[in-house]
């Protein structure tokens, strides 16, 4: 029964950012933390209720992954993700937005390419019945980014 009712599997959850993930390390810098928190606050101000989480990861080659989101009950995760990506489209000029299957009923993920402060980025978002998040990635392809974000979601979220 539970596999047919995704809300039971996806809510409630907590989000815990690991110190490292894949080849990435969580940056412990005041500026990075402040920027990531500001993004999470903007997500909440846009109507995404819940507990915010945010962090900035980097690897040895200078690739960056910024994640920000909220946990809390979401009744329409697909629509919520569409709304978040529409807001990002305005500031990042997103193109080539594609849906990606994360292999879980009720969970949605989309990624597109854009520009932030003159730098090419891939912006991915995920939404399910317990969370909504955005991930900005530099120096990665669209498909590589989507795979990394799927794994990041699985690592960050834990049943509450």
C-alpha positions as CSV (number, residue, x, y, z in Angstrom):
1,X,0.0,0.0,0.0
2,X,2.7,2.5,0.9
3,X,4.4,2.4,-2.5
4,X,1.1,3.6,-4.0
5,X,0.8,6.5,-1.5
6,X,4.0,8.5,-2.0
7,X,3.2,11.0,0.7
8,X,3.7,8.2,3.3
9,X,7.2,7.6,2.0
10,X,8.2,11.2,1.5
11,X,6.7,13.1,4.4
12,X,7.8,13.9,7.1
13,X,11.5,14.1,6.2
14,X,14.5,16.0,7.5
15,X,17.4,17.3,5.4
16,X,20.9,16.8,6.6
17,X,23.7,18.0,4.3
18,X,26.7,15.6,4.5
19,X,30.2,17.0,5.0
20,X,31.2,15.3,1.7
21,X,29.3,13.8,-1.2
22,X,30.8,12.1,-4.3
23,X,34.0,14.1,-5.0
24,X,32.6,17.2,-3.3
25,X,33.2,18.8,0.1
26,X,30.9,21.1,2.0
27,X,32.4,24.5,2.2
28,X,32.6,26.0,5.6
29,X,32.9,29.6,4.6
30,X,30.8,32.4,6.0
31,X,30.2,34.0,2.5
32,X,29.1,30.7,1.0
33,X,26.9,29.8,3.9
34,X,25.4,33.3,3.8
35,X,24.6,33.1,0.1
36,X,23.1,29.6,0.4
37,X,21.0,30.7,3.4
38,X,19.8,33.7,1.4
39,X,18.7,31.5,-1.4
40,X,16.8,29.2,1.0
41,X,15.1,32.2,2.5
42,X,14.0,33.4,-0.9
43,X,12.5,30.0,-1.5
44,X,10.5,30.3,1.7
45,X,9.5,33.9,0.8
46,X,8.2,32.5,-2.5
47,X,5.7,30.5,-0.5
48,X,7.6,27.2,0.1
49,X,6.7,26.5,3.7
50,X,8.9,24.3,5.9
51,X,12.4,24.1,7.4
52,X,15.1,25.5,5.2
53,X,18.5,23.9,4.3
54,X,21.3,25.2,2.3
55,X,25.0,24.6,1.5
56,X,27.8,25.1,-1.0
57,X,30.0,22.1,-2.1
58,X,33.2,22.3,-4.2
59,X,35.6,19.8,-5.6
60,X,39.4,20.0,-6.1
61,X,38.9,21.2,-9.7
62,X,36.8,24.2,-8.7
63,X,33.4,22.8,-9.7
64,X,30.7,24.2,-7.4
65,X,27.3,22.7,-6.3
66,X,25.0,25.0,-4.4
67,X,21.9,23.4,-2.8
68,X,19.0,25.1,-1.1
69,X,15.6,23.9,-0.2
70,X,12.8,23.3,2.3
71,X,11.3,20.3,3.9
72,X,7.6,20.2,4.7
73,X,4.3,18.8,3.4
74,X,3.8,19.4,-0.3
75,X,0.4,18.5,-1.8
76,X,1.3,19.3,-5.4
77,X,5.1,18.7,-5.8
78,X,5.0,18.7,-9.6
79,X,3.3,22.2,-9.7
80,X,5.6,23.4,-6.9
81,X,8.7,22.4,-8.9
82,X,7.3,24.1,-12.1
83,X,6.7,27.3,-10.1
84,X,10.3,27.3,-8.7
85,X,11.8,26.7,-12.1
86,X,9.7,29.5,-13.5
87,X,11.1,31.9,-10.9
88,X,14.6,30.7,-11.7
89,X,14.0,31.1,-15.4
90,X,13.6,34.8,-14.9
91,X,16.9,35.3,-13.2
92,X,19.0,32.6,-14.9
93,X,17.5,32.6,-18.4
94,X,17.0,28.9,-18.2
95,X,16.8,26.9,-21.5
96,X,16.7,23.3,-22.4
97,X,14.7,22.4,-19.3
98,X,14.1,18.6,-19.2
99,X,12.3,16.3,-16.8
100,X,14.4,13.4,-15.3
101,X,13.0,10.2,-13.8
102,X,14.3,9.8,-10.2
103,X,12.8,6.3,-10.0
104,X,10.3,7.2,-7.2
105,X,6.6,7.7,-7.7
106,X,5.5,11.2,-6.6
107,X,9.1,12.6,-6.9
108,X,9.9,15.1,-9.7
109,X,13.1,16.5,-11.0
110,X,13.9,18.9,-13.8
111,X,17.1,20.5,-15.0
112,X,18.0,23.3,-17.5
113,X,20.9,25.4,-18.4
114,X,21.4,29.1,-17.7
115,X,23.8,31.8,-16.7
116,X,24.5,33.3,-13.3
117,X,26.8,36.3,-12.9
118,X,28.3,35.5,-16.4
119,X,28.9,31.9,-15.6
120,X,27.2,28.9,-17.3
121,X,25.2,26.9,-14.8
122,X,22.9,23.9,-14.7
123,X,19.9,24.5,-12.5
124,X,18.1,21.4,-11.2
125,X,15.1,21.2,-8.9
126,X,13.5,18.4,-7.2
127,X,10.1,18.2,-5.4
128,X,8.3,15.4,-3.6
129,X,5.6,15.3,-0.9
130,X,8.2,16.2,1.8
131,X,10.7,18.6,0.2
132,X,11.4,21.1,-2.5
133,X,15.0,22.0,-3.5
134,X,17.1,23.8,-6.1
135,X,20.6,22.9,-7.0
136,X,23.0,25.1,-9.1
137,X,26.0,23.3,-10.6
138,X,29.0,24.7,-12.5
139,X,31.2,23.1,-15.1
140,X,29.0,20.0,-15.5
141,X,26.8,18.7,-18.4
142,X,23.0,18.7,-18.0
143,X,22.8,14.9,-17.8
144,X,25.8,14.6,-15.4
145,X,24.2,17.3,-13.2
146,X,20.8,15.5,-13.2
147,X,22.4,12.2,-12.1
148,X,24.3,14.0,-9.3
149,X,21.2,15.8,-8.1
150,X,19.3,12.5,-7.9
151,X,22.0,11.0,-5.8
152,X,22.2,14.1,-3.6
153,X,18.5,14.0,-2.9
154,X,18.7,10.4,-1.8
155,X,21.6,11.3,0.5
156,X,20.2,14.5,2.0
157,X,16.7,13.4,2.8
158,X,15.9,11.0,5.7
159,X,12.6,10.0,7.2
160,X,11.8,12.1,10.3
